[in-house]
Amino acid sequence: MSPLSQHYRQLVGRNQDWVIADIQLDVRNKTLTLPLEFVGDQVVCPESGATCSMKDHVE
């Protein structure tokens, strides 16, 4: 991971389970877009606290 990606990940407050997939800087419109990608195995539900996978199980 590049030092710039590490810097942005710290700014947005994500742990090692998330990576910044791209850095899109638009100086003219003064915007910065940081698409995130989940690379971990398990996540914690913010409502119940249960651990589960990020896979979608819908048919």
HUSUL-V71259 format. One record per run of one state. SS is the DSSP state (A for helix, B for strand, O for the rest). FROM is the first residue (numbers start at 1). LEN is the number of residues. Records with the same first field share a line. If there is no record, write none. Layout:
SS: FROM-LEN  FROM-LEN
This chain:
O: 1-2  13-5  21-3  27-4  34-2  39-4  45-6  53-7
A: 3-10
B: 18-3  24-3  31-3  36-3  43-2  51-2
